[in-house]
Amino acid sequence: MEMKNIIETAEADGRFTKLLGVIREAGMEQTLAHEGPYTLFAPMDEAITGVSEAVFNEIMANRRNMTDILSYHVIAGKFVSNDLRVAESIKTLLGDHIDISEAGGAIQVNTATIVQPDIECSNGYIHVIDALLIPRAAEARTAKWI
C-alpha cells in the first residue's frame, strides 16, 4: 500500500478539519503535500476550538498571521518522538524555536502535549497535539486579543 503524504494523511484522519482549512486558506497545501520531508505538529479540531473565537478570527483575517502560525507548527526534516525526547528546542519553518520537554512520559511542545506521536507519511511525520502553538512574535502582537 502506498503511503499518503502529510495532507492526505491528515484528511483521512478526520481530526484536523480546522487545521486543513487554515492550511488551504494560507496556500500551504502544495508544500505539505509534495515537498519535504517535514514534521508537522498538528492540533486536533478540539485544540483549535479551545482558542477564543476572537483569536481564531484574527488569525484567519490575515494571511501573514495564518502563514506564520502554520510555519510555527512545521519543522524541516523527519523527527520521530525519540528525536524530540533528546532535543531541548527545535527551529521551525518560521525561524522561531519551539521548546521541547517531557512530563510524565509525554512530550511537551511549548505548552502543548503530543497525544499521538509518529504518524508516518510519505513526506514526513505528523505528531498530534492538544493545543495550538502560537509563535512568540505573534504572541506579542496578539497578546491584546488573548
C-alpha positions as CSV (number, residue, x, y, z in Angstrom):
1,M,0.0,0.0,0.0
2,E,1.3,3.4,-0.9
3,M,1.9,5.8,2.0
4,K,0.0,9.0,2.0
5,N,1.6,12.5,2.2
6,I,1.0,14.8,5.2
7,I,-2.1,16.4,3.7
8,E,-3.7,13.1,2.6
9,T,-2.9,11.5,6.0
10,A,-4.5,14.5,7.9
11,E,-7.6,14.4,5.6
12,A,-8.0,10.7,6.1
13,D,-7.6,11.0,9.9
14,G,-10.6,13.3,10.3
15,R,-9.4,15.1,13.4
16,F,-7.8,18.1,11.6
17,T,-10.6,19.8,9.5
18,K,-9.9,23.2,11.0
19,L,-6.1,22.9,10.6
20,L,-6.6,21.8,6.9
21,G,-8.9,24.8,6.4
22,V,-6.2,27.1,7.6
23,I,-3.5,25.3,5.5
24,R,-5.6,25.7,2.4
25,E,-6.5,29.3,3.2
26,A,-2.8,30.2,3.7
27,G,-1.8,28.5,0.4
28,M,0.5,25.9,2.1
29,E,-1.3,22.8,0.9
30,Q,1.0,22.1,-2.0
31,T,4.1,22.5,0.2
32,L,2.9,20.0,2.7
33,A,1.6,17.6,0.1
34,H,4.7,17.3,-2.1
35,E,7.9,18.7,-0.7
36,G,9.6,17.7,2.5
37,P,10.5,15.9,4.5
38,Y,8.6,17.8,7.1
39,T,7.4,17.1,10.7
40,L,4.0,18.6,11.4
41,F,2.7,19.3,14.9
42,A,-1.0,19.0,14.1
43,P,-3.5,20.5,16.6
44,M,-6.8,18.5,16.6
45,D,-10.0,20.4,15.9
46,E,-10.7,20.5,19.7
47,A,-7.4,22.2,20.3
48,I,-8.3,24.9,17.8
49,T,-11.8,25.2,19.2
50,G,-10.2,25.8,22.5
51,V,-8.7,29.1,21.2
52,S,-11.0,32.0,21.6
53,E,-13.1,32.9,18.6
54,A,-11.6,36.4,18.6
55,V,-8.1,35.0,18.4
56,F,-9.1,32.5,15.7
57,N,-10.8,35.2,13.7
58,E,-7.7,37.4,14.0
59,I,-5.5,34.6,12.7
60,M,-7.9,33.9,9.8
61,A,-8.3,37.6,8.9
62,N,-4.6,38.0,7.9
63,R,-2.8,35.6,5.5
64,R,0.6,36.5,7.2
65,N,-0.8,35.5,10.6
66,M,-2.0,32.2,9.1
67,T,1.3,31.5,7.4
68,D,3.3,32.4,10.5
69,I,1.2,30.2,12.7
70,L,1.3,27.3,10.3
71,S,5.1,27.7,9.7
72,Y,5.5,27.5,13.5
73,H,3.8,24.0,13.5
74,V,6.3,22.6,10.9
75,I,9.9,21.5,11.2
76,A,12.1,20.8,8.1
77,G,13.1,17.1,8.3
78,K,11.8,13.9,9.8
79,F,11.7,13.9,13.6
80,V,10.2,11.0,15.4
81,S,9.4,11.1,19.1
82,N,12.8,9.6,20.1
83,D,14.5,12.5,18.2
84,L,12.3,15.0,20.1
85,R,13.0,13.4,23.5
86,V,16.7,14.4,23.2
87,A,16.0,17.9,21.9
88,E,15.5,21.0,24.1
89,S,14.3,23.1,21.3
90,I,13.9,22.9,17.5
91,K,13.8,25.6,14.9
92,T,10.5,25.8,12.9
93,L,10.0,26.8,9.3
94,L,9.0,30.3,10.8
95,G,12.6,30.6,12.1
96,D,11.4,30.7,15.7
97,H,12.2,27.9,18.1
98,I,9.7,25.7,19.9
99,D,10.7,24.3,23.3
100,I,10.7,20.5,23.8
101,S,10.3,18.9,27.2
102,E,9.0,15.7,28.8
103,A,6.4,15.5,31.5
104,G,5.2,12.2,32.8
105,G,6.4,10.3,29.8
106,A,4.5,12.7,27.4
107,I,6.4,15.0,25.1
108,Q,5.6,18.7,25.5
109,V,5.9,21.1,22.6
110,N,5.8,24.6,24.3
111,T,2.6,24.2,26.3
112,A,1.0,21.6,24.0
113,T,1.2,17.8,24.7
114,I,1.8,15.3,21.9
115,V,-1.2,13.0,22.3
116,Q,-0.3,10.7,19.3
117,P,3.3,10.7,18.1
118,D,4.9,9.4,15.0
119,I,2.2,9.1,12.3
120,E,4.4,8.3,9.3
121,C,3.7,9.9,6.0
122,S,5.4,9.7,2.6
123,N,7.0,13.1,3.1
124,G,7.5,13.2,6.9
125,Y,5.7,12.7,10.2
126,I,2.6,14.1,12.0
127,H,2.6,14.4,15.8
128,V,-1.0,15.1,17.1
129,I,-1.0,17.9,19.7
130,D,-3.7,19.1,22.1
131,A,-3.2,22.9,21.7
132,L,-2.4,25.5,19.0
133,L,1.2,26.7,19.1
134,I,1.5,30.5,19.0
135,P,4.9,31.9,17.9
136,R,6.5,34.2,20.4
137,A,6.5,37.1,17.9
138,A,2.8,36.6,17.1
139,E,2.1,36.2,20.9
140,A,3.5,39.6,21.4
141,R,1.3,41.0,18.6
142,T,-1.8,39.1,19.7
143,A,-1.5,39.5,23.4
144,K,-4.2,42.1,23.2
145,W,-6.7,39.6,21.9
146,I,-5.8,36.6,24.1
